């Protein structure tokens, strides 16, 4: 690597199929269009799921694989010394901690901006371990590292107001040190891709309504309760449930589907490159999560005019839905309440969304906030 001096280097775990990764791609694409020099630092480039979004990266962006552990830290230190990016934007544990440590070991002038995309008090749900006791140890460790490391960051970005308040309570870092910036969810590409034809028999005219969920097949999404809720709905009316995403819970969820006898009407569709065509074609999008800081799929569905239902989990859904004004909020883990909300929406009780409300999640609005934060002027 030569002394390239990028305007901004993004640092994330991988380009796997997740909201953080998708929003990072959105920001990178927009910054490149503005003529800014951008690097992307990844802990993992190769491997299953590591590069789902690689094809969406602009060719001008350099991809630098760091690796994990001490090897990754040393590579990051060398990168900061040689390339001297103006800004390094890191996302999530343990990426944030690596970025802060590397800066202070090198005494680099690079501005380190860390971002928090989760709810710190709910870390027990985030990582699945074979033994539950490890989750109980891991979650306090993540919170402890945040209290130790994050005060040393130059800037802290959190993706929702509620998650920021939780962060303050957990870390003791004052709210004045935090910038709340929503994710850049709504892009021209989202709107354009939603118009693409959808070649799936479930979405043909005259077919039963499709209930859609999108996300990793992970305990944090609580898809098991959504499937139970759907089984209740299916007892009284024709409908289908489709879940887009991959993950470690696939076998368990498939077993539950067969146990409830709804295998003809529920499909785990896996990862799809264009979820927006599915969202706009569905009758309702349901988020059943245990915790979410700023769930992307709710914003996408609202932007595309598809009704939404969400658990009132900590902490983003209530904020996105304006306390239930723009969608149904139901208790966490309550499959009966989810079923009743689905029946309500399928019966035509739909809440419209103001365009001005959605605009705050647009790429143009969000990017300007990041340009101001990074002190960058487009070329």
C-alpha positions in Angstrom: 0.0 0.0 0.0 1.2 3.5 -0.9 0.4 6.8 0.9 -3.0 7.1 -0.6 -4.6 9.2 2.2 -8.3 8.2 1.8 -10.9 10.6 2.9 -12.6 7.8 4.8 -11.9 4.2 5.6 -14.9 2.0 6.6 -14.1 -0.9 9.0 -16.6 -3.7 9.4 -16.5 -7.4 10.0 -17.4 -8.7 6.6 -19.9 -8.1 3.7 -22.3 -10.7 5.0 -26.0 -10.3 4.6 -27.0 -7.9 7.4 -28.3 -4.4 8.0 -25.0 -3.0 9.0 -23.3 -4.3 5.9 -26.1 -3.1 3.6 -26.1 0.4 5.1 -22.3 0.5 4.8 -22.6 -0.3 1.1 -25.1 2.5 0.7 -22.8 5.1 2.3 -19.8 3.9 0.3 -21.7 4.2 -3.0 -22.8 7.7 -2.2 -19.4 8.9 -1.1 -17.8 7.5 -4.2 -20.3 9.3 -6.4 -19.3 12.5 -4.6 -15.7 12.0 -5.6 -14.3 11.0 -2.2 -11.6 8.5 -1.8 -12.9 5.4 0.1 -11.3 2.3 1.5 -13.1 -0.7 3.0 -11.4 -2.7 5.7 -12.7 -6.1 6.5 -11.8 -8.7 9.1 -13.0 -11.4 6.7 -13.2 -11.4 2.9 -13.3 -15.1 2.1 -15.6 -17.7 3.4 -19.3 -18.6 3.5 -21.4 -15.4 3.6 -18.4 -13.2 3.8 -18.9 -11.5 0.5 -22.6 -11.3 -0.3 -22.4 -7.6 -1.0 -19.0 -7.6 -2.7 -20.5 -7.2 -6.2 -22.2 -3.9 -5.1 -19.0 -2.2 -4.2 -17.8 0.6 -6.6 -14.6 -0.4 -8.4 -12.8 2.7 -7.1 -13.0 1.3 -3.5 -9.9 -0.6 -2.2 -10.7 -3.7 -0.2 -8.2 -4.5 2.5 -8.5 -7.8 4.5 -7.1 -7.4 8.0 -7.9 -10.7 9.6 -9.0 -11.1 13.2 -7.2 -11.2 16.6 -3.7 -9.7 17.0 -2.9 -10.3 13.3 -5.8 -8.0 12.4 -4.8 -5.4 15.0 -1.2 -5.3 13.7 -2.4 -5.0 10.1 -4.7 -2.1 11.1 -1.8 -0.4 12.9 0.3 -0.6 9.7 -2.6 0.6 7.6 -3.0 3.7 9.8 0.7 4.4 9.6 1.1 4.0 5.9 -2.2 5.3 4.5 -3.2 8.0 7.1 -6.9 8.1 6.3 -8.6 11.3 7.4 -11.4 9.3 9.0 -11.8 5.7 10.1 -15.4 4.7 10.6 -15.8 1.5 12.6 -19.0 -0.5 13.2 -19.8 -2.7 16.2 -17.9 -4.8 18.7 -15.0 -5.8 18.5 -14.3 -3.6 15.5 -14.8 -0.4 17.5 -12.3 -1.5 20.2 -9.7 -2.5 17.6 -10.0 0.9 15.9 -9.5 2.9 19.1 -6.6 0.7 20.3 -4.8 0.9 16.9 -5.0 4.7 16.9 -3.5 5.1 20.4 -0.8 2.6 19.7 0.3 4.5 16.6 -0.6 8.0 17.9 -2.3 8.4 14.5 -4.0 11.7 13.6 -6.8 9.8 11.9 -10.2 10.6 13.4 -11.7 7.5 14.8 -15.5 7.4 14.6 -17.2 4.4 16.1 -20.8 3.4 15.6 -23.2 1.4 17.7 -25.9 -0.5 15.9 -27.4 -2.5 18.8 -28.8 -2.0 22.3 -26.0 -2.5 24.8 -28.3 -3.6 27.7 -29.6 -6.5 25.4 -26.3 -8.0 24.4 -27.3 -11.4 25.8 -29.5 -11.9 22.6 -26.8 -10.9 20.1 -24.4 -13.9 20.0 -25.4 -17.5 20.1 -23.1 -19.9 22.0 -23.5 -23.7 22.3 -23.6 -23.2 26.1 -25.9 -20.4 27.5 -23.5 -19.6 30.3 -21.1 -18.2 27.7 -23.7 -15.6 26.7 -24.0 -14.6 30.3 -20.3 -14.0 30.4 -19.9 -12.5 27.0 -22.6 -9.8 27.3 -21.1 -8.1 30.5 -17.7 -8.3 28.8 -19.0 -6.4 25.8 -20.5 -3.7 28.1 -17.3 -3.5 30.1 -15.1 -3.0 27.0 -17.5 -0.2 25.9 -17.1 1.6 29.2 -13.3 1.2 28.9 -12.7 2.0 25.3 -15.4 4.2 23.9 -14.6 7.4 25.8 -11.4 7.4 23.7 -13.1 7.6 20.4 -13.1 11.0 18.6 -16.8 10.6 17.8 -19.6 8.1 18.7 -22.5 7.5 16.4 -25.6 5.6 17.5 -28.4 4.8 15.1 -31.5 5.7 17.2 -32.4 8.0 20.1 -33.6 5.2 22.3 -30.4 3.2 21.7 -28.4 6.3 22.6 -30.2 6.7 25.9 -29.5 3.0 26.7 -25.9 3.5 25.8 -25.6 6.4 28.2 -27.1 4.4 31.0 -24.8 1.4 30.4 -21.5 3.3 29.8 -21.8 6.5 31.7 -20.6 8.4 28.7 -22.6 11.7 28.5 -25.2 12.2 25.8 -23.3 15.3 24.7 -20.6 13.0 23.3 -23.0 11.1 21.1 -24.3 11.8 17.6 -27.6 10.1 16.7 -27.6 9.5 12.9 -30.2 7.2 11.4 -29.1 4.6 8.9 -29.2 5.6 5.1 -31.9 3.1 4.3 -33.9 4.8 1.5 -31.9 5.0 -1.8 -32.7 5.3 -5.4 -31.6 1.7 -5.9 -34.2 0.5 -3.3 -37.0 2.2 -5.2 -35.7 1.0 -8.5 -35.2 -2.6 -7.4 -38.7 -2.8 -5.9 -40.1 -2.5 -9.5 -38.3 -5.5 -10.7 -40.6 -8.4 -11.7 -40.9 -11.1 -9.1 -40.8 -14.6 -10.4 -42.4 -16.6 -7.5 -45.7 -18.5 -7.7 -46.8 -17.2 -4.3 -47.1 -13.6 -5.7 -49.2 -14.4 -8.7 -52.6 -12.7 -8.9 -55.4 -14.4 -7.0 -53.0 -16.1 -4.6 -53.4 -15.9 -0.8 -51.8 -12.9 1.0 -48.1 -13.2 1.8 -46.8 -12.3 5.3 -43.1 -11.4 5.0 -40.2 -11.4 7.4 -36.6 -10.5 6.7 -33.5 -11.1 8.7 -30.9 -13.6 9.9 -32.2 -16.9 11.2 -31.0 -16.1 14.6 -32.5 -16.2 18.1 -32.6 -12.4 18.3 -35.2 -12.3 15.5 -37.5 -14.7 17.4 -39.0 -16.2 14.2 -40.3 -19.1 16.2 -42.9 -16.9 17.7 -43.8 -15.4 14.3 -44.3 -19.0 12.9 -46.5 -19.8 15.9 -48.5 -16.6 15.3 -48.9 -17.5 11.6 -50.2 -21.0 12.5 -52.9 -19.2 14.5 -53.8 -17.0 11.6 -53.8 -20.0 9.2 -56.5 -21.7 11.3 -59.0 -19.0 10.4 -57.9 -17.8 6.9 -55.8 -18.5 3.9 -52.4 -16.9 4.0 -48.7 -17.7 3.6 -45.5 -16.8 5.5 -42.2 -16.2 3.8 -38.9 -15.6 5.7 -35.9 -14.2 3.8 -32.5 -14.8 5.4 -30.0 -17.5 6.4 -28.6 -18.5 9.7 -27.9 -21.0 12.4 -31.6 -21.4 13.4 -32.7 -22.8 10.1 -33.0 -26.5 11.1 -34.8 -25.6 14.4 -37.3 -23.3 12.6 -37.9 -25.9 9.9 -38.7 -28.5 12.6 -41.1 -26.1 14.2 -42.9 -25.5 10.9 -43.4 -29.3 10.4 -44.5 -29.7 14.1 -47.2 -27.0 13.6 -48.3 -28.6 10.3 -47.9 -25.4 8.2 -45.1 -26.6 5.9 -47.3 -26.0 2.8 -47.7 -22.4 3.7 -44.4 -21.4 5.3 -41.1 -21.1 3.4 -37.6 -20.2 4.6 -36.6 -18.6 1.3 -32.9 -18.0 2.2 -30.9 -15.0 1.1 -32.2 -13.0 -1.9 -30.3 -10.3 -3.6 -33.4 -8.1 -4.1 -35.6 -8.2 -1.0 -37.4 -5.0 -2.1 -39.4 -6.8 -4.8 -40.7 -9.2 -2.2 -41.4 -6.4 0.3 -43.6 -4.4 -2.1 -45.4 -7.5 -3.3 -46.3 -8.7 0.3 -49.5 -7.8 2.2 -47.6 -7.1 5.4 -44.1 -7.1 6.8 -43.6 -8.4 10.4 -40.7 -7.8 12.7 -40.7 -10.3 15.6 -37.3 -9.4 17.2 -36.3 -9.4 20.8 -34.2 -6.3 20.4 -33.4 -3.9 17.5 -31.6 -0.6 17.5 -33.0 0.6 14.1 -34.4 -2.3 12.1 -33.9 -1.6 8.4 -36.7 -3.7 7.1 -39.4 -1.6 8.8 -38.1 1.5 7.1 -37.9 -0.2 3.8 -41.4 -1.5 4.0 -42.8 1.9 5.0 -41.0 3.6 2.1 -42.5 1.0 -0.3 -46.0 1.4 1.1 -46.3 -2.1 2.7 -48.0 -2.2 6.1 -45.8 -3.2 9.0 -46.1 -4.9 12.4 -43.4 -5.0 14.9 -42.7 -6.1 18.4 -42.3 -3.2 20.8 -38.7 -4.3 21.5 -35.8 -2.2 22.8 -35.5 0.2 21.2 -35.8 1.2 17.6 -39.3 0.1 16.3 -41.3 2.4 18.5 -39.1 5.3 17.3 -39.5 4.4 13.7 -43.3 3.9 13.9 -43.8 7.1 15.9 -45.3 5.3 18.9 -47.5 3.1 16.7 -48.8 5.9 14.5 -47.3 4.3 11.3 -47.6 0.6 12.2 -48.8 -1.9 14.7 -46.7 -2.5 17.9 -47.2 -5.7 19.8 -45.5 -7.1 23.0 -42.3 -9.0 22.6 -42.6 -12.8 22.6 -46.4 -12.7 22.3 -47.4 -14.9 19.4 -51.1 -14.3 20.1 -50.7 -10.6 19.8 -48.7 -10.9 16.6 -51.5 -13.1 15.2 -54.2 -10.6 16.1 -52.2 -7.8 14.5 -51.7 -9.8 11.3 -55.5 -10.5 11.1 -56.2 -6.8 11.7 -53.9 -5.7 8.8 -55.1 -8.4 6.4 -58.7 -7.2 7.1 -57.7 -3.8 5.7 -56.9 -1.9 8.8 -53.8 -0.1 7.4 -52.0 2.9 8.8 -50.6 5.3 6.1 -47.2 6.9 6.5 -46.3 10.6 5.9 -43.7 11.0 3.2 -42.0 13.7 5.3 -41.5 11.2 8.1 -39.8 8.7 5.8 -37.5 11.3 4.4 -35.3 11.4 7.5 -34.1 7.9 6.6 -33.0 8.8 3.1 -29.5 8.5 1.8 -29.3 12.2 1.0 -30.3 13.4 4.5 -28.1 10.9 6.3 -25.0 11.4 4.1 -25.1 15.1 4.7 -24.9 14.5 8.4 -21.9 12.2 7.9 -20.2 14.7 5.7 -20.6 17.3 8.4 -19.3 14.8 11.0 -16.3 13.9 9.0 -15.6 17.5 7.9 -15.6 16.3 4.3 -16.4 18.5 1.2 -17.4 16.5 -1.9 -15.2 17.0 -5.0 
